[in-house]
Amino acid sequence: MPKSVPGSSLPPTPAGAANGVRDYRTFYYSELRGRKICLATIADRVGKIADIAFKMADAYPEATGILVEHGWGKPVELIPWSKVTRIDDDYIFVSAPEQPDPATLQCGKGFPRFIDQPGWILLESHLMGKTIFDMDGRRTEVVNDVHLLVSHERMILVHVDISFNGFLRRWGLSRILHAREHLINWKYVQPLSLEDALPRDAVRLSITRKQIAELPPEDLADTLEELTGKEQQALFSALAPDTAAETLVEAEPRTQRQLIADLRQERATKILQEMSIPQLADLLSVLPHEDAVKMMRLLPAEQSQRIGELLSQREAVAQSMLNEDYLAFAKETTVGTVLASIRGSGKPHEAISYLYVVQPADKTLLGVVDLRDLVLARDNQILGDLMVSPVVTAAADDTRDDLAELFLKYHFRMLPVVDHRDHLLGVIHFNDITKGLMSRLRV
């Protein structure tokens, strides 16, 4: 499952909130399960909540009633949601039925006997504890709780909760909640029918064509990553070329490869035409060689050439970009000697931002000294006393993107490049990397 499933915000509050104020409350099903149901007073008990029934609606399922189980073979009552008058911290109050049902009057309050209806969802029976299949087939999650919204005499099902907090609430351990919530919007969840849910113990992710048009590309990309091959392709094929291109850009490399592998040539051409040169280069860089070649053939010659140049720049490694304009000394060298050497070297200032301390015999990198520390030190101090070790280095086979990440992380003006034995090979200047990055942004 993804770390964060999109669309976890609450749905729009039903119309009628006074002065634009949101008039709603939210609950987790685990907070309501087992809560006592009463009529006018606490003393007039009906029973406890055994389940809540919802009926499917266009966007979010709406509560149709509360199931009250009396046990010992007695029939289960269904209290219509229209009879719910108030939800307190410990009790749920309902109004009595106008025409008591003789079949349940002997064991309850005369509410109608519960009979499951087509299109109904029972939270306890159909969702709680059921497995959500991560559609790549490698991981699974469990529905630990269900998030509900009550507003203007309606209750709707808005999320399923797969977090550890949900697990703790489910088992009555809410006092030790500590993990962050992980909610999946109902738009992405399709419950199985009762017949399928019980033997298969499963829930699957789903999305409708109507919902596709409403989702931003990043949400669509996350959704695609949850689907199997056929479902994934069906969803992707339903997207307009411009939306498909934006979604492809947002998808993870694994999903990008899966989607490209099954694209028809005509469809692929339309999608690629909606992408910029840098986006195309990013996409082609993660594809298998054969797929990348096929995609390149669908592009105009000028675009292919520019993308090829961009990919070549990205494939350049640190060893091919080495600069030998740097200063290195043995650790026994004094500050006075180094300063005299610098003054007579004629090297540009960017080459002396740092001084590298090495073993003279093989140039093994031992440490680094910042020029500012050097000029503040006494002339008789040695570099070995001033140097910082270990040194942040780049490997000889680091790519341009690897180097850019190092510079962005540490904010150095240059980085030493070493081989696998820490022998100093040269340096990479920050300006050399930024030139390459800026040229890519201008493409």
N, C-alpha and C positions, 0 to 999 in steps of 0.2 A: 504494500500500500504506500501511497505517497505520504511524505511527512505531513503535508497539509493539503487537504482536498478543497478545491475552490468552491465558492458559493456558500460558505458557512454562515453568512449573515442572515438575520431574520427576514422573512418575507414581508411585503408591505402590510402594515396594519390595516384591517378592514375599515372602510369609511365610517365616519360617525364620531371620531374622537373630537371632543370639544376643544375649540380654539387651537387646533393643530397639535394638541398634546397626545402623545402615544398612550392609549389606555389599554395596557396589556400586562399580563404576568406570564412568566415562563416557569416550567417545572420539568424535572426529570421524572420519567415514569417510576423509577425506583423510589422516589420520594412519595409517590401516591399509592404504590402497590401496598396492599394490606391496610390502607387508611380506613378508619371507621366511617360508616355511612349512617346518617341520622335523618329523622324527619324534622319536626319543628324544634325539638330539644335534644340535648345529648342523651337524655334518658331514653328517648324513643329510638332505639337502635334498629337499623335495618340489617346490617351485616358489615362485611369488609369487602374492599375491592379485590376481586380475583383476576380481573383483566379489563381492558378497555377496547371496545370495538370501534373501528374506523371504517368509513366507506371511501372508496377511491373518488377523487375529484380531479379537475383539470390540472391543478398545480400541486396542491398539498392535500393529503387525506384529512377528512373532517370527522371528529368523534360523533358516533351515532348512539353510543350508550355505554353504560358501565355494567360489567358482569358481576353478579353477587352469587357466590357459591356457598351453600349451606351444608354440604357434606352428607355422609351417610345415605347416599343414593337419592337424595332429594334433588329435584330439578333446579337448574341454574336459572336465576332471574336476570332479566335485562332491564335496567333502569334507563329509559330513553334520556339522551343528553339534555333534551328540552326540560326535563324535570330537575336538573341540577340548579339549585338556587344560590349556593355559596360554597367556596372552597376556603376553609380556614387552615391554620397551621397543623391542626391535628384531626380535623373532621371535615367531611363533605356533607352538606345538607341538601336534601332533595324534597320535593313535594310529593304527596301521596298520589297514587293512580286514581283517576276518576272512576274507572270501572275495574275493580280488582279481578285478577285472573283466578278462577277457582282452582286451577291446576297447581298454583304456587301459593295460594292463600294459606294453606295448612302449615307451610314451612317458612313463609316469608311474609311480605307485606302486600302480596297480591299483584306485584309487577309481572309483566308477561314472561312466559318461559322463553329462555334464549334459544333461538334457532339460527344457526349460521346462514348467512346470505351470500350469494355470489358477489364478488367484488369487495367483500369486507376483509379487513385486516385485524387480527387480534395481536396486540402487542406482546403478551406473554407467550402465546402459542406460536406465532409466526415470526417474531423478530428477536426477542430476548435470548441471548446465548447462541444464536444461529451464526454460522460461519459466513463471512463475506469472502468470496473467492477473488483473489487478486488475479486478474485475467491473463497475466503472463505465465500463470501456472506455477510460480516458484514460492509464493508466500501467501499466507492467509491471515485474516483478522477476524475478530469476533465482535458481534453486536453486544456491547456490555450494558448499554442503556439507550433510552429514546428521549429526545428533547421535544417538549411540547410547548405550544403557545396558546394561551387563553385570552380571548379578546371579544368583547361585545357578545357574550353568551355563546361563543363558539370555541371549540378547542381544535387545533390543527396540529398535525405531525410535521415537524420542520427538519429535524436532523436525527441521524443515528450516531451514537457515541461509541468509538472504539478505543478510547483512552483507558489508561490504568485507573484513573479517577472513576470512570464509569464502572469498572470492575469492582472497585471498593464500595461504591454506592450500592451496587447490585447485591452485595453480600452484607449490607448493613454496617459498613466500616467507614462511613463518610467523615467521621471525626479525624481520620488520619489522611485526608486528601492532601496530595503534594504535587502531583504531576500536572502538566498543562492539559487542557481539554483538546480532544481531537475529534471534531464533528464532521460528518459527511452530510451535505445537504440532501434532502429527500429527492431532489431532482435527479440525483445520480444513482438512486437505489431503487431497484425493482424487486419486490418480494415475490417469492414463488407462491403458487396456489397452496392451499392447505394440504392437498394430496401429495404435492411434491415436497413441501417444506418439511413434513414430518419424517419421511424416510430418508430424505437427502440432507436434512439439517443444513440448508444452504440459503443464502441470499446472494443475488448477483447485481453487479453494477449495470446501470442502463441509462440511456438518454434518448429522448425522442427527437424527431426531425424538427418539430415546432420549437423545442428548446435550443436547438443548434444555432438558430439565427440570433438568439438573444445572448449567447455566451461570447466573451472576449477571447482572442486567440490563446492567451496564456491558460485560460480555463479549458478550452478545447484541447490544448496540448496535454494537459494533465489528464483529461478524460481519455484521450487516445491511449495514453500509457497504461490505462487500466483494462483495456479490452483485448480479446483474443484476435488472432489474425483476420478472420472473416468479419467479425464485428468491427474491428479497427478499420478495415478497408471500406466497409459499408458506410461508416460514419464519415471517413475522409472523402469518399466519393460524393457525399451529399453537400460538401462545401463548395461555394463559389471559388473560382481560381484565386482571386485576391485574398479571400479568407483562408484558403488552403495554404497559400504561400506564407502568410503571417503565422499561421499555426505551425507550419513546418519549421519556421525559424525558431519558435519557442520550444519545440519538442526536444527531448533528450536524444543524444546520438543514436542510441539503440532503436528508438522509435523512428527516427529519421531514416535509418537504414531499412527498417521493415516497410515503411510506407513507400519509399523509392523503389524497392525491389519489385513491387507488384503494380507499379504505375504503367498505364498504357502510354504509348509515345505521344499521341495527340494531347492527352490530359497533362502529361509531364511538361510538354512544350508550353502550354497555357500557364501552368503554375510557375515555371522558371521565368517566364516573361514578366511576372509580377515582382520579381526579386531583384535587389540591388547587387552590384558587383561584389561588395564585401560579404553580403549574405550568401551569395552563390559560392564564394570561396570557402566560407565557413562550412556550408553544407557538403561541398565536394571533398573537403579535407577529411571528413569522417566516413565517407562511403568506401566500400571495397573498390579496388582499382578498376575492375570491369564496369561496375555501375557508374563510377565517376567518368570513365571514358564515354559511355553511352550518353550521359547527361551533357557532356561537353559537345558532343556531335549535334545536339539539338539546339545549340546556341549559335548566334551569328559569329563569324570568324573573328571579328574585332573583339567581341566580348570574351571569346575563348582565349584569345591571346592575352588580354589584360588579366583574366583570372589565372592563367598559367604563370604569368609573371608574379602575381600576388602570392600564389602557392609556393613558388620557388623562394621568395623572400622568407616565407614562414618556415620553410624547410632548412634554411641556413642555420648552421650550428655555431656555437661560440668559437670553436677553433678556427672557423673560416673568417671570423670577424675580429681576430686578435689585433691589439694595438701594442706595440713595444715601447711606447712613449711613457715610461714610468721610472721610478727610482727604487732601487732595492739595495740594502746594506746588511752587513753581518750584525748580530746582536751586540757585539762588543764595541761597535763604532760609537764615538762620543757625539753629543749634540753639536758641539763646536765644529767638528769635522764635517758633519752632515750639512750644517748651514753654509759652510764655506763651499762645499761641493754644489749645493743648490745655486748659490749666487753665480758660480762660474759655469753652470750647465747650459744656460740659455734656453731651458725648457719652458714651454708655456705654463701658465698658472694651473690649468686644469690637469696637467700631468703630475703636479706635486701636491695635490690635495691630500694624498695619503702617501706614506713611505712604507714599503714592505720590508720586513725583516726576514732574511733567508739564511740558510746554510750555504756558504760560498761554493762548496764543492759541487752540489747538485741542485741548488736553488729550491730546496725544500722550504715551503712557506711556514714560518714559525709564528709570525704575528704582524700587526699593523699599527702604525703610529699616525695619528691625525696631525696635520701641519700646525694646527692651533696649539696642541699640547707641546709640540716641538719648540716653537718660538718662546714659550713661557718657561721652558726648562733651563736649568743651569748648563753651561757649556761642558762641564766635566761629567754630566750624567750620560749613561750609555743607553742605547735604544732598548736593550733587553729589559731595563727598568721601566720604560715608558710604554712598551708595546702592549696591545690588547690581544689576547689569545683565548680560545680559537678564533679563526677569522671566518667571516661569511664569504664563501667562494662560489663561483660558478663552475660547473663541470664542462669539460671540453666538448661534450656532445649535447649540451643544453641548447634548445631551440631559441629563436628570437622571442617567442611568447614566454618561454621559461624565464629568460633574462628580464623581460618586462615585468613579470610577476615579482622577481627578486628586487628590482629597483623600486617598485611600488610598495613592497612590504617594508624594506629597510631604509629607503630614502637616501641611499649612498650616491655619491657623484661618479664613482667608478667601482668596478668589481674585479678582483683578481680571478683569473681562470687557471685551474689546476688540472693535472691528470689524475689517474687513480692512485698515484703514490704521493700526491700533494706537491708535486714539482710545479713551480710557478711557470706558466707558459706565456703569460701576457695579461693584458687588462682589457676590459670592455668599458667604454665611456657611456655615461647616461645619455649624452647628446646623440651618440650614434644610434642608440636604440630608439629614442624618441623621433629621430628623423624618419626611421623606417615605419614607425607607427603612424606618424602624421601623413606620410605618403599613402598609406593604406586607407586612411580616413578620407583622403581627397579623391580616391578612385571613384 
